[in-house]
Amino acid sequence: MAEIRVENLQKSFGSFNAVRNSNFVVEDGEFLALLGPSGCGKTTTLRMIAGLELPTSGQILLDGSDVTMLRARDRDIAFVFQLFALYPHMNVRKNMAYPLVNQGMPRDEIRTRVEETARLLQISHLLEPLGLGPCRRRPAARGARPRDRPATGLLSDGRTARYARHRVPRQDGA
C-alpha cells in the first residue's frame, strides 16, 4: 500500500465546517482507523482522499504525489462505502468481475483477479451462492473492487471491529 499524507485538510459546506485542519500520515503498510461520533468528518475525510469530494483547502499526497485536485478515477485508490453496492441479481463472483468486464479485461485475467482477491479477503466460499445476508454482504462488497491492484484502499464502515476476521492480512504476515 502507498503512503497517504493529509496536510491542513479542510472541508466546508456553506457555513458548516465538516473537516477542520486535519493532518496525518499513514505510512506504507500501516492501518489507520478514524474514530469519532457520527457527523465528525470521518467519511468526508475518506471521500476527499478518494477524490469523491474536493477539499475547501489543504493537500492530499499519495506516495509523495499531490492528488488533491485529481478525479477519483485518476487516483490509485479502492474505496468501499458504508452502504455497499452489490448487484442483487448477481452472485459475488459476478459482482467482483463486473468492473473488470467493463474495462475490457480478458476473461482469464478477470478470473485470476477475482479468485486472488477472494483468497486474500478469505471469501472464496462466497463466490458462487446467491442470496447473501447482511453479514455476508459486507465482506463480499469489500471484494467487489479487484481493480488494477490499487496503491491503497479506504473503508468507510462504522462497524469494522465486528468484522475483524474479514480484514486483509498484511503481506509481511503481521
Summary of the structure (lengths in Angstrom):
residues: 174
radius of gyration: 16.8
end to end distance: 14.1
largest distance: 51.4
contacts: 445
relative contact order: 0.16
helix: 33%
strand: 21%
